Amino acid sequence: MVATYTLGHVRAVLGTQILDDQLISVADGVIEEIRDHPQALSADIDGRGNLCLPGLIDLHTDALAREYRPRPGVNMPIDLAMQAAEGNLLAAGVTTAFHAVSFQAKSAVGIPINSPQAPDVHDAVNNHPGPRMDHRVLHRLDVRCRKGVQMFRQQLGGNGTPLVSYEDHTPGQGQYRDRAVMERWLLEAEHMTVKQASAHVDRLIAERDEEIPFRQQTLDWLAELAADNSIRLMGHDPVTPQEIDELIERNAEIAEFPTTLEAAEHAHAKGIATVAGAPNVLLGGSHSGNVSALELAQAGVLDILASDYLPSSLLSSAFELARLGHATLPSAIAMITANPAAAAGLHDRGTLKAGYRADLVLCSDEHDRPRAIRTLTAAH
């Protein structure tokens, strides 16, 4: 991919409007100018009347984890998983991806993680040879896991400001406030019996209560890091307005996957960005029984969509919100471009504007589902 070119005859999504037949000039990987395309002027790339969007920015993607472990018991080489994840993300129009990396010894449902340690994945993301897009890390920190906190401490001090999502998936709160949700997962995914699943959840509850002091210590430490801008902090699965207030007290700026409308409304009122899963939009609701992303959008309290476990869901979910009348198409596109860029502190991308990174997506909207037909990135 050359870093200097012109892209013509596109419908450019600019802020709150869509302008027809535009010419975008790119110099050294940066947008230089956007203007009407003169009829007699040719372009290096003919957009053929397709939409041109800013490159999609995904604040939470499991694409790498799914390529690393495509099925239970099968672990692929991490460098191959990186290559495959990059291809899938670019095909979906994603040009900046925050790979969700769990800094914990066990999974959300308390099962030992049979995958590379978080530092190994972290290194693979940061040292991927010849990246065609911007790969970053979403540090998912289990606030009750001593080993995970220690691993995260060792990662601090690198370049940039780490994006950190503090999590507590123990049953009785958050995503698993109804223990039956976790028990059902254990039955279906881990093939436990009803008795085994119940005993497993009982054990997690007992372990949870033993680590209450460490949890508070960890949260206090994260609040200090966020206060001096050493990290950018997200709170995962907030349930109540009170939890949003606690998130704010910890200097967090993003409410990731709020589980109730009340929490999302309170976050919105307090100026905290809310994130919902794009698959939630397409499914018409949460697979775990939490608030629907459509309900959040209809209430005007949805700011950002993240792909979670399905990169291809980003574009389709934005168009679905517009189709249902919950947002205009430009404002829905902002949920996967400008809004996540602002929330992550990335002020050089997410918008089609002179001086911004030339991360661009050509998108066809002539079928029932939008299609990313070409992804152009500033990486070269």
C-alpha positions, -999 to +999 in steps of 0.1 A: +000+000+000+015+034-011+012+062+014+003+089-011-027+086-035-061+100-043-094+083-037-122+095-058-159+093-065-169+083-030-198+092-007-178+105+023-192+102+058-182+135+073-194+142+109-232+145+107-235+144+069-227+123+039-213+142+009-216+127-026-189+124-052-159+134-031-122+133-038-098+125-009-062+133-012-037+114+010+000+123+015+024+102+035-005+083+052-023+115+062-055+130+048-045+161+030-078+173+015-115+163+010-134+181-018-158+177-046-145+155-073-142+174-106-157+155-135-126+156-156-101+147-129-090+111-125-081+094-092-056+067-083-084+047-068-120+049-081-145+045-052-173+039-077-199+057-056-193+036-025-194+050+010-161+061+025-158+058+063-130+064+087-112+031+096-132+013+123-118+014+159-125-016+180-120-011+218-126-047+227-119-076+203-114-113+210-103-119+174-068-129+185-079-152+213-103-170+189-076-175+163-052-187+190-076-213+203-101-221+175-115-250+194-111-265+229-077-282+233-063-267+201-037-239+205-021-224+174+013-206+173+007-171+186+024-154+156+001-173+132-029-163+153-018-126+150-015-129+113-050-145+110-066-120+133-052-091+114-066-104+082-101-109+097-100-074+112-090-057+080-116-076+061-142-061+086-129-026+081-111-024+114-078-004+113-072+001+150-079-029+173-075-033+211-069-070+215-085-081+248-057-098+268-067-113+302-043-107+331-056-135+352-049-171+360-084-184+354-112-176+329-143-156+338-160-188+349-131-199+371-115-224+347-077-225+343-066-207+312-049-230+287-033-203+266-001-182+266+004-160+296-007-124+291+029-110+288+035-134+259+004-123+241+012-087+249+047-091+233+032-108+202+008-078+197+035-052+201+061-070+181+040-082+152+063-079+121+051-056+093+017-047+108-009-035+082-030-018+109-026-004+144-026-033+170-030-023+206-038-041+239-069-039+261-056-050+295-084-070+311-075-071+348-091-094+372-090-073+404-091-104+427-063-123+409-030-118+426-011-134+397-029-113+371-022-081+390+015-090+393+017-097+355+001-063+348+025-045+371+054-059+350+038-045+318+036-009+330+061+017+319+060+010+282+051+034+254+017+051+253-011+051+279-024+015+285-062+010+282-072-011+312-106-027+319-110-037+356-131-068+360-147-090+386-165-119+371-171-138+403-208-149+407-232-127+425-224-094+407-218-079+373-224-101+343-230-131+366-251-114+393-275-142+386-254-173+393-277-193+370-261-176+340-226-189+350-240-224+358-256-225+324-223-216+307-205-244+327-232-269+316-229-259+279-193-249+274-175-270+300-199-300+299-203-301+337-232-318+353-258-297+372-243-308+405-207-301+394-217-266+381-235-257+413-205-269+434-181-250+412-200-217+416-202-223+454-165-226+455-160-194+435-182-175+458-162-187+488-129-177+471-144-143+461-151-134+497-115-143+508-101-118+483-122-087+492-093-068+508-070-075+478-098-064+455-101-030+473-063-026+473-062-033+435-089-008+428-073+019+449-040+014+430-058+016+396-075+048+407-041+063+414-027+052+381-057+067+363-054+100+383-019+106+370-027+095+334-005+064+337-035+044+324-069+050+308-094+031+329-126+013+320-151-003+344-165-036+331-201-047+335-214-020+359-249-028+372-261+001+393-258+039+393-238+035+424-212+015+406-210+042+380-203+067+408-176+044+421-162+041+386-160+079+384-143+081+418-116+058+404-110+082+376-123+058+350-137+073+317-156+045+301-184+021+312-178-011+293-209-033+287-232-018+314-256-046+322-287-024+330-304+007+315-301+025+348-264+022+349-260+034+313-284+063+318-264+074+349-231+071+330-245+092+302-257+119+326-222+120+342-204+122+309-190+087+310-188+069+276-208+037+274-197+007+253-220-021+242-214-052+221-221-050+184-233-086+183-259-076+209-274-052+184-277-079+157-290-105+180-316-081+194-304-086+229-277-098+253-269-136+251-264-135+289-297-117+297-284-082+303-298-050+289-302-049+251-279-026+232-309-016+211-326-004+243-296+017+252-295+032+217-332+039+218-328+057+251-299+078+236-273+065+260-251+043+237-218+059+227-196+031+214-200-004+198-172-030+202-170-062+183-164-084+213-162-118+197-172-110+161-153-083+141-178-084+112-205-073+135-193-037+137-204-024+104-236-043+103-246-032+138-241+005+129-263+001+098-289-018+118-292+011+144-298+035+115-323+011+098-343+009+130-343+046+134-323+046+167-296+068+151-287+085+119-262+066+098-234+092+104-241+091+142-241+053+141-209+052+122-194+075+148-200+048+174-174+026+156-150+054+146-149+089+162-164+080+196-141+051+204-112+072+192-121+100+216-127+076+245-093+059+240-075+092+237-066+087+200-070+122+186-054+115+152-080+092+138-117+083+137-128+112+114-125+120+078-107+153+081-075+170+069-046+162+091-060+128+104-046+094+097-056+080+063-073+049+078-102+046+053-129+020+045-148+017+012-182+003+021-209-010-002-245-005+010-263-019-020-272-052-003-291-060+028-259-060+048-230-035+044-198-048+030-163-035+036-149-039+001-115-023+006-096-011+037-068+014+034-045+021+063-019+046+072+004+017+082+030+010+055 
